[in-house]
């Protein structure tokens, strides 16, 4: 946030339906910033979903600077 980075993208998250654990997170559409892309995938890899609900989801993401 203090670097005034901004951008929008889409992250595809793959989920193990048996456990709800995220098995992979990859940028389908880059935010335009390698740093934001890396932070996005790292964050989504720590997410957990309700077991048995889904196996893959596309998550739109937007970062906005305060300026």
Buried (B, 14 or more C-beta within 10 A) or exposed (E): EEEEBBBBBBBBBBBEBEEBBBEEBEBEBBBEBEEBBEBBBEEBBEBEBEEEEEEEBEBEBEBEEEE
